């Protein structure tokens, strides 16, 4: 008779018991058990070109260890997924998936929905004026007051070229929440999945639904720090081999967004030299041109299951610059090989 070691939910490991198959009323867990066992054997045979002999009296220790670690990882990732969805304030759901390795949730990452100012930095999130439009498409709205065009068409798609700022209606405007000029402020509308990549790029983000071209996907948020502090942190991040510094250089170069510890889903979006997301500067309640919000819009139709990417060298002005974002080791010091695989790959991230 086959017996299975059972970990009881809510009870310590000391209360684990061996149970015959007939006592187990958990088909999903049993299926995961056999899938994990099969995956481990497949990986070993593929990597070492050897065949493990089945021991019908017990599982080999290596297999048992893998199955336990995979089960614990699955629980940890589910808890992390639940936490992310509790913290988010947007419509789209967040899912987490790792079918590649045993990596669990990042240990030093905290989910936030908006910029987190570092000590000594003040973010004035209150506009000084707003529109009184009854129809923001046809009247002199916030963009016109700022001297730019309305960014969106009636299908909520962006119609302005990269490098042009977006001015959305704000909290002082008399238009309602259904105003066509309130897009970025509503947050991510699509369900996205943080997943473990199989090409050595760590975590990535894919969409679970079709995304129309030229539509808002997500914001890039993090801790707002001074450029001087960014230089200091950059030196420290070099030792770890990775960083998440995005210069807010729309009009000046005083501030930088650091998404290393504090960020949202965009923290996990990978680089591509042929990306499907484009960076835009956005102004809503904070009209300080030194502190634009960073929004990522789709450049084309993105199909369900496709990974989301943006160019780490792309600035909100639409130009290419190695100063704009640094996910690479040793900013301006070491050339980092790019793994994006695009036909137009530049070969390096910086």
For each residue, the residues with C-beta under 8 A, 3 or more apart:
1: 20 21
2: 20 21
3: 18 19 20 21
4: 18 19 20 21 24 30 33
5: 16 17 18
6: 16 17 18 19 24
7: 11 13 16 71
8: 11 15 16 17
9:
10:
11: 7 8 15
12: 15
13: 7 16
14:
15: 8 11 12
16: 5 6 7 8 13
17: 5 6 8
18: 3 4 5 6
19: 3 4 6 23 24
20: 1 2 3 4 23 24
21: 1 2 3 4 24
22:
23: 19 20
24: 4 6 19 20 21 29 30
25:
26: 29 30
27: 30 31
28: 31 32
29: 24 26 32 33
30: 4 24 26 27 33 34
31: 27 28 34 35
32: 28 29 35 36 71 74
33: 4 29 30 36 37 67
34: 30 31 37 38
35: 31 32 38 39
36: 32 33 39 40 66 67 70 71
37: 33 34 40 41 59 63 67
38: 34 35 41 42
39: 35 36 42 43
40: 36 37 43 44 62 63 66 67
41: 37 38 44 45 52 63
42: 38 39 45 46
43: 39 40 46 47
44: 40 41 47 48 50 52
45: 41 42 48 49 50 51 52
46: 42 43 49
47: 43 44
48: 44 45
49: 45 46
50: 44 45
51: 45
52: 41 44 45 60 63
53:
54:
55: 58 59 60
56:
57:
58: 55
59: 37 55 63 64 67
60: 52 55 63 64
61: 64 65
62: 40 65 66
63: 37 40 41 52 59 60 66 67
64: 59 60 61 67 68
65: 61 62 68 69
66: 36 40 62 63 69 70 102
67: 33 36 37 40 59 63 64 70 71
68: 64 65 71 72
69: 65 66 72 73 102
70: 36 66 67 73 74 102
71: 7 32 36 67 68 74 75
72: 68 69 75 76
73: 69 70 76 77 98 102 103 104
74: 32 70 71 77 78
75: 71 72 78 79
76: 72 73 79 80 104 105
77: 73 74 80 81 96 97 98 104 105
78: 74 75 81 82 96
79: 75 76 82 83 105
80: 76 77 83 84 96 104 105
81: 77 78 84 85 94 95 96
82: 78 79 85 86
83: 79 80 86 87 111
84: 80 81 87 88 94 96 111 194
85: 81 82 88 93 94
86: 82 83
87: 83 84 111 112 113
88: 84 85 92 94 111 113 187 188 264
89: 113 187
90: 113 186 187 188 189
91: 186 187 188 189
92: 88 187 188 189 190 191 192
93: 85 191 192
94: 81 84 85 88 191 192 193 194 265
95: 81 191 192 193 194 208
96: 77 78 80 81 84 105 193 194 195
97: 77 193 194 195 196
98: 73 77 101 102 103 195 196
99: 195 196
100: 103 196 197 198
101: 98 196
102: 66 69 70 73 98
103: 73 98 100 196
104: 73 76 77 80
105: 76 77 79 80 96 109
106: 109 203
107:
108: 261
109: 105 106 261 262 263 267
110: 261 262
111: 83 84 87 88 263 264
112: 87 116 221 222 262 263 264
113: 87 88 89 90 187 221 264
114: 219 221
115: 123 221 222 223 224 257 291 293
116: 112 221 222 223 224 262
117: 121 122 123 223 224
118: 121 223 224 225 226 229
119:
120: 226
121: 117 118 224 225 226 255
122: 117
123: 115 117 224 286 291
124: 286 288
125: 285 286
126: 171 285
127: 130 170 171 172 284 285 286 287
128: 172 287
129: 145 172
130: 127 142 169 170 171 172 173 174
131: 136 139 140 141 142 145 169 173 174 175
132: 173 174
133: 136 139 140 141 169 173 174 175 179
134: 139 175
135: 138 139
136: 131 133 139 141 142 150 169 175 179 180 181
137: 150 154 180
138: 135
139: 131 133 134 135 136
140: 131 133 144 145
141: 131 133 136 144 145 150 169 181
142: 130 131 136 145 146 167 168 169 170 173 181
143: 146 148 149 150 151 166 167 181
144: 140 141 147 148 150
145: 129 131 140 141 142 167
146: 142 143 165 167 283
147: 144
148: 143 144 151 160 164 165 167
149: 143 159 160 164
150: 136 137 141 143 144 181
151: 143 148 158 159 160 164 166 167 168 181 183 280
152: 156 157 158 159 180 181 183
153: 156 157 159
154: 137 180
155: 212
156: 152 153 180 183 215 216
157: 152 153 212 213 214 215
158: 151 152 166 214 215 216 280 297
159: 149 151 152 153 214
160: 148 149 151 164 166
161: 164 318
162: 278 279 280 317 318
163: 316 317 318 319
164: 148 149 151 160 161 280
165: 146 148 250 280 281 282 283 292 316
166: 143 151 158 160 184 280 281 282 283 295
167: 142 143 145 146 148 151 282 283 284
168: 142 151 181 182 183 184 185 282 283 284
169: 130 131 133 136 141 142 173 175 179 181 182 284
170: 127 130 142 173 284 285
171: 126 127 130 285
172: 127 128 129 130
173: 130 131 132 133 142 169 170 179
174: 130 131 132 133
175: 131 133 134 136 169 179 181 182
176: 179
177: 182
178: 182
179: 133 136 169 173 175 176 182
180: 136 137 152 154 156 183
181: 136 141 142 143 150 151 152 168 169 175
182: 168 169 175 177 178 179 185 186
183: 151 152 156 168 180 186 216
184: 166 168 187 216 219 282 284 293 295
185: 168 182 284
186: 90 91 182 183 189
187: 88 89 90 91 92 113 184 219
188: 88 90 91 92 192 216 217 218 219 265
189: 90 91 92 186 216
190: 92 207 208 209 211 217
191: 92 93 94 95 207 208 209
192: 92 93 94 95 188 205 206 207 208 218 265 308
193: 94 95 96 97 205 206 207 208
194: 84 94 95 96 97 203 204 205 265 268
195: 96 97 98 99 203 204 205 206
196: 97 98 99 100 101 103 202 203 204
197: 100 200 201 202 203 204 270 307
198: 100
199: 339 341
200: 197 339
201: 197 204 270 339
202: 196 197 270
203: 106 194 195 196 197 268
204: 194 195 196 197 201 268 269 270 307 308
205: 192 193 194 195 265 266 268 269 270 307 308
206: 192 193 195 305 306 307 308
207: 190 191 192 193 210 211 217 302 303 304 305 306 308
208: 95 190 191 192 193 304 305
209: 190 191 304
210: 207 301 302 303 304
211: 190 207 215 217 298 301 302
212: 155 157 215 298 301
213: 157 298 299 300 301 302
214: 157 158 159 297 298 299
215: 156 157 158 211 212 297 298
216: 156 158 183 184 188 189 295 296 297
217: 188 190 207 211 277 296 297 298 308
218: 188 192 264 265 266 269 295 296
219: 114 184 187 188 264 266 282 293 294 295 296
220: 246 257 259 263 266 279 294 295 296
221: 112 113 114 115 116 257 259 262 263 264 266 293 294
222: 112 115 116 244 246 257 258 259 260 262 263 267
223: 115 116 117 118 257 258 259 261 262
224: 115 116 117 118 121 123 248 255 256 257 258 291
225: 118 121 229 230 233 255 256 257 258
226: 118 120 121 229 230 254 255 256
227: 230 231 247 253 254 255 256
228: 231 232
229: 118 225 226 232 233 256
230: 225 226 227 233 234 245 247 256 258
231: 227 228 234 235
232: 228 229 235 236
233: 225 229 230 236 237 243 245 258 260
234: 230 231 237 238 243 245 326 331
235: 231 232 238
236: 232 233 239 240
237: 233 234 240 242 243 245 260
238: 234 235 241 243 329 330 331 333 334
239: 236
240: 236 237 243
241: 238 329
242: 237 327 328 329
243: 233 234 237 238 240 258 260 326 327 328 331
244: 222 258 259 260 263 267 325 326 327
245: 230 233 234 237 256 257 258 260 325 326 331
246: 220 222 256 257 258 259 294 324 325
247: 227 230 253 255 256 257 315 323 324 325
248: 224 253 254 255 256 257 290 291 292 294 316
249: 252 253 315 316 317 323 324
250: 165 281 289 290 292 316 317
251: 289 290
252: 249 289 290
253: 227 247 248 249
254: 226 227 248 290
255: 121 224 225 226 227 247 248 290 291
256: 224 225 226 227 229 230 245 246 247 248
257: 115 220 221 222 223 224 225 245 246 247 248 294
258: 222 223 224 225 230 233 243 244 245 246 261 262
259: 220 221 222 223 244 246 262 263 266 267
260: 222 233 237 243 244 245 263
261: 108 109 110 223 258
262: 109 110 112 116 221 222 223 258 259
263: 109 111 112 220 221 222 244 259 260 266 267
264: 88 111 112 113 218 219 221 267
265: 94 188 192 194 205 218 268 269
266: 205 218 219 220 221 259 263 269 296
267: 109 222 244 259 263 264
268: 194 203 204 205 265
269: 204 205 218 265 266 277 296 308 309 310
270: 197 201 202 204 205 307 309 340
271: 275 309 310 311 312 327 338 340 349
272: 275 276 309 310 311 340 342
273: 311 338 340 342 344 345 346
274: 340 342 343 344 345
275: 271 272 278 299 309 310 311 314
276: 272 298 299 300 302 306 308 309 310
277: 217 269 296 297 298 299 308 309 310
278: 162 275 296 297 298 299 310 314
279: 162 220 294 295 296 310 311 314 315 316 318
280: 151 158 162 164 165 166 294 295 296 297 316
281: 165 166 250 292 293 294 295 316 317
282: 165 166 167 168 184 219 292 293 294 295
283: 146 165 166 167 168 286 287 289 292 293
284: 127 167 168 169 170 184 185 293
285: 125 126 127 170 171
286: 123 124 125 127 283 291 293
287: 127 128 283
288: 124 291
289: 250 251 252 283 292
290: 248 250 251 252 254 255
291: 115 123 224 248 255 286 288
292: 165 248 250 281 282 283 289 316
293: 115 184 219 221 281 282 283 284 286
294: 219 220 221 246 248 257 279 280 281 282 316
295: 166 184 216 218 219 220 279 280 281 282
296: 216 217 218 219 220 266 269 277 278 279 280 308 310
297: 158 214 215 216 217 277 278 280
298: 211 212 213 214 215 217 276 277 278 301 302
299: 213 214 275 276 277 278
300: 213 276
301: 210 211 212 213 298
302: 207 210 211 213 276 298 306 308
303: 207 210 306
304: 207 208 209 210
305: 206 207 208
306: 206 207 276 302 303
307: 197 204 205 206 270
308: 192 204 205 206 207 217 269 276 277 296 302
309: 269 270 271 272 275 276 277 340
310: 269 271 272 275 276 277 278 279 296 314
311: 271 272 273 275 279 314 320
312: 271 324 325 326 327 328 349 350
313: 320 321 322 324 325 349 350
314: 275 278 279 310 311 318 319 320 324 325
315: 247 249 279 318 319 320 321 323 324
316: 163 165 248 249 250 279 280 281 292 294 324
317: 162 163 249 250 281
318: 161 162 163 279 314 315
319: 163 314 315
320: 311 313 314 315
321: 313 315 324
322: 313 326 332 350
323: 247 249 315 326 332
324: 246 247 249 312 313 314 315 316 321
325: 244 245 246 247 312 313 314
326: 234 243 244 245 312 322 323 331 350
327: 242 243 244 271 312 349
328: 242 243 312 331 334 336 349 350
329: 238 241 242 333 334 336
330: 238 333 334
331: 234 238 243 245 326 328 350
332: 322 323 350
333: 238 329 330
334: 238 328 329 330
335: 348 350
336: 328 329 348 349 350
337: 347 348 349
338: 271 273 345 346 347 348 349
339: 199 200 201
340: 270 271 272 273 274 309 345
341: 199 345
342: 272 273 274 345
343: 274
344: 273 274
345: 273 274 338 340 341 342
346: 273 338
347: 337 338
348: 335 336 337 338
349: 271 312 313 327 328 336 337 338
350: 312 313 322 326 328 331 332 335 336
